Amino acid sequence: MTEEQELGITESKSHATGDWYAEVVQKAGLANYGPEGMSGFIVTRPRAYALWESIQNFLDTKFSNTGVQNAYFPMFIPESYLEREKDIVEGFDPEVAWVTEAGHEELEERLAVRPTSESIIAPYMSQWVRSHRDLPLRVNQWCSVVRWEATETKPFFRTKEFLWQEGHTAHETDEEAWEETMTRLDQYESVYEDHLAIPVLRGQKPEHDKFPGAKVTTTVEALMPDGKSVQGGTSHHLGQSFAEAFDLTYTTEAEEEEVAHTTSWGLSWRALGALIMTHSDEQGLVLPPTVAPTQVVIVPIWQADTKEKVLDYAEEVADDVEAAGISVELDDRDERNPGFKFNEHELNGIPLRIEIGPNEVDDEELTLVHRPDGESIVEDREDTAETVQSHLDEVFAKLYADAEENLDGEVREADDRADILGTLGQHGGYVKTPWCGDEDCEEEIKDQIAAEIVMVPFEDEDDLVDADHDETCGVCGEAAERTAYFAKSY
């Protein structure tokens, strides 16, 4: 087997999506599985961590511009803190990892490794808030959490430990808390659509699938090429339940004590899984220029008698591109032939390749090749930075258009149980159907085909909220109250 062949992806994206995904993650140098005996954990390699940092930077800018400050809280939460919010305990108890010993001594109180941080953050927010002048209070932390529920590791999609951000806010009124909830949902929609080139659907979770203790849980959902949905990010309107549990109160202008209204919101590195699976192909990783650690690679192609002039020209082009703030790599390795370099950079997901040979030098031109479709365009050398940026924008547009076409074709309507099951079984994607609001109807579909209600439209966007209709539930035939989107999900 040649080195070029070893670089290639052997699995099929369309026929063996899981195996293909695992191969891309490993061959593109994104992650390794954790040590033996630690099933469910991964090692995140520098290239993948750079992708995560890109998402961090994108969101941190939006957070900062809307009044959020970053902080950090302990990863261990005393059991007594968790128990103060009973819904948190009941919702996460099966997934909590506990620390019971330190050194050789048994702890007086068990410590939970954080599955989420409401129970450790709210008590401190209650100390920081005294008056209405202290509100709104907005804090966010970037951290890892542990949920001991993964049985089969799928890097970034499903692991026992994962990276995320979690924001927590306190407000004077319910309306302000709801506005905050939607602001964060808008920002999650933006990180997918404007940064990762992935269109999403947005709505709220059904009552029985809300975050434990929440008043409303909102979500953005991204459709993967295999027809499964990814919960891309959630923003929770918590109402006053957490504030009441942790004495998060404030004094009004009238010197009256009121309970605050709170929110929490989080996006995890599941976004990386969605990014990899949505855009990548049988040649390897595919990345939008907005997130790629290296946006452009220049591959000079020479013979012995043309090497000097080709390299000089390539270095000038690289300098122009770098001066424009575009990340660029000049691959001038002697020991690798151009074909190997092309394959390697395609595997690693570099969005734009510039090929420079003697002809490009003599004609003062550039040959630009888009990833992933391989379109090759010859451009004049003049205004290199502007030309390159234009092509990067075109690559992003291509990726978004492909993902949008996939989503648009995978939302189907169904009016009865057989149609729901048949459509999900044959096509995957989303099935939109009237729903009575009863959790048992979801369970019936889940038991038969492992699909669930991933979202319902917001009340003001759902025609079925109006009592003046005669729609019946697509599962049980009773009167429908909401529109539900069923899908298989990661």
PEKA-V870085 format. One record per residue. RES is the residue in one letter. OMEGA is omega in whole degrees, -180 to 180 (none if undefined). Layout:
res: <RES & RES>
omega: <OMEGA & OMEGA>
This chain:
res: <M & T & E & E & Q & E & L & G & I & T & E & S & K & S & H & A & T & G & D & W & Y & A & E & V & V & Q & K & A & G & L & A & N & Y & G & P & E & G & M & S & G & F & I & V & T & R & P & R & A & Y & A & L & W & E & S & I & Q & N & F & L & D & T & K & F & S & N & T & G & V & Q & N & A & Y & F & P & M & F & I & P & E & S & Y & L & E & R & E & K & D & I & V & E & G & F & D & P & E & V & A & W & V & T & E & A & G & H & E & E & L & E & E & R & L & A & V & R & P & T & S & E & S & I & I & A & P & Y & M & S & Q & W & V & R & S & H & R & D & L & P & L & R & V & N & Q & W & C & S & V & V & R & W & E & A & T & E & T & K & P & F & F & R & T & K & E & F & L & W & Q & E & G & H & T & A & H & E & T & D & E & E & A & W & E & E & T & M & T & R & L & D & Q & Y & E & S & V & Y & E & D & H & L & A & I & P & V & L & R & G & Q & K & P & E & H & D & K & F & P & G & A & K & V & T & T & T & V & E & A & L & M & P & D & G & K & S & V & Q & G & G & T & S & H & H & L & G & Q & S & F & A & E & A & F & D & L & T & Y & T & T & E & A & E & E & E & E & V & A & H & T & T & S & W & G & L & S & W & R & A & L & G & A & L & I & M & T & H & S & D & E & Q & G & L & V & L & P & P & T & V & A & P & T & Q & V & V & I & V & P & I & W & Q & A & D & T & K & E & K & V & L & D & Y & A & E & E & V & A & D & D & V & E & A & A & G & I & S & V & E & L & D & D & R & D & E & R & N & P & G & F & K & F & N & E & H & E & L & N & G & I & P & L & R & I & E & I & G & P & N & E & V & D & D & E & E & L & T & L & V & H & R & P & D & G & E & S & I & V & E & D & R & E & D & T & A & E & T & V & Q & S & H & L & D & E & V & F & A & K & L & Y & A & D & A & E & E & N & L & D & G & E & V & R & E & A & D & D & R & A & D & I & L & G & T & L & G & Q & H & G & G & Y & V & K & T & P & W & C & G & D & E & D & C & E & E & E & I & K & D & Q & I & A & A & E & I & V & M & V & P & F & E & D & E & D & D & L & V & D & A & D & H & D & E & T & C & G & V & C & G & E & A & A & E & R & T & A & Y & F & A & K & S & Y>
omega: <180 & 179 & 178 & -180 & -180 & 179 & -170 & 175 & -175 & -177 & -179 & 179 & -175 & -174 & 179 & -170 & -178 & 179 & 178 & -179 & -179 & -180 & 177 & -178 & -176 & -177 & 176 & 175 & -178 & -176 & 169 & 174 & -176 & -178 & 177 & -178 & 178 & 179 & 179 & 179 & 178 & 172 & -179 & -177 & -173 & -177 & 178 & -180 & 175 & 176 & 179 & 178 & 177 & 176 & 177 & -177 & 180 & -178 & -179 & 177 & 178 & 179 & -177 & -180 & 180 & 167 & -178 & 175 & 179 & 178 & 176 & -178 & -178 & 178 & 179 & -178 & 179 & -179 & -179 & 177 & 179 & -174 & 179 & 174 & -169 & -179 & 176 & -179 & -178 & -176 & -174 & -173 & -179 & -174 & -173 & 171 & -175 & 170 & -178 & -179 & 172 & -173 & 180 & -176 & 176 & -179 & 178 & 180 & 178 & 176 & 177 & 168 & -165 & 169 & 174 & -165 & 179 & -173 & 176 & -179 & -178 & 180 & -180 & 173 & -180 & 177 & -175 & -178 & 175 & -172 & 174 & 178 & 179 & -177 & -3 & 175 & -177 & 176 & 179 & 171 & 172 & -173 & 170 & 173 & -180 & 173 & -170 & -176 & -177 & 178 & 178 & -175 & 167 & -171 & 179 & 177 & -173 & 177 & -179 & 174 & 177 & 178 & 176 & 165 & 175 & 178 & -178 & -178 & 176 & -173 & 179 & -172 & 176 & -179 & 179 & 179 & 178 & 177 & 177 & 179 & -177 & 175 & -179 & 177 & 176 & -178 & 175 & 175 & -178 & -179 & 177 & -171 & -175 & -176 & -176 & 179 & 180 & 176 & -178 & 166 & 180 & -179 & 179 & 178 & 175 & -175 & -175 & -178 & 177 & 169 & -178 & 179 & -176 & 172 & 176 & 172 & 178 & -173 & 163 & -176 & 180 & -179 & 179 & -178 & 179 & 176 & 177 & 180 & 175 & 173 & -169 & -180 & -179 & 178 & -169 & 168 & -172 & -178 & -178 & -174 & 180 & 180 & 178 & -178 & -175 & 174 & 177 & -176 & 178 & 178 & -179 & 176 & 180 & 178 & 175 & -179 & 180 & 175 & -180 & 174 & -171 & 174 & 166 & -174 & -175 & 175 & -175 & 178 & 168 & 175 & 177 & 177 & 179 & 178 & -178 & -175 & -176 & -168 & -171 & -175 & -177 & 174 & 178 & -176 & 173 & -176 & 170 & 179 & -179 & -175 & -174 & 177 & 172 & -176 & -175 & 171 & 177 & -179 & 175 & -178 & -173 & 163 & -174 & -174 & -179 & -173 & -174 & -176 & 178 & -179 & 178 & -180 & -180 & 179 & 177 & 178 & 180 & 179 & 180 & -179 & -179 & -180 & 178 & 179 & 179 & -178 & -172 & 175 & 173 & -176 & -178 & -179 & 178 & -169 & 180 & 178 & -177 & -180 & 178 & -179 & 179 & -178 & -178 & -178 & 173 & 178 & -176 & 170 & 178 & -169 & -174 & 177 & 174 & 179 & -179 & 174 & -180 & -179 & 178 & 179 & -177 & -177 & -177 & -178 & 174 & 171 & -177 & -178 & -179 & 170 & 23 & -168 & 175 & 179 & -177 & -177 & 176 & -179 & 175 & 179 & -178 & 179 & -176 & -175 & 180 & 179 & -179 & -180 & 178 & 180 & 175 & 177 & 180 & 177 & 178 & -178 & 178 & -178 & 180 & -178 & 179 & 180 & 180 & 178 & 178 & -179 & -176 & -178 & -173 & 171 & -176 & 179 & 177 & -175 & 178 & -174 & -178 & -180 & 178 & -178 & -179 & -179 & 178 & -179 & -176 & -172 & -169 & -179 & -179 & 172 & -179 & -175 & 171 & -175 & -177 & -178 & -177 & 179 & -179 & 179 & 175 & -178 & 180 & 178 & -179 & -180 & -175 & -173 & 177 & 174 & -177 & 174 & -178 & 177 & 167 & 178 & 173 & -174 & -177 & 178 & -176 & -178 & -176 & 177 & 176 & -177 & -176 & 176 & -179 & 179 & 176 & -178 & -180 & -179 & -172 & 179 & 176 & -179 & -178 & 178 & -177 & 170 & -178 & 174 & 176 & 174 & 163 & -173 & 174 & none>
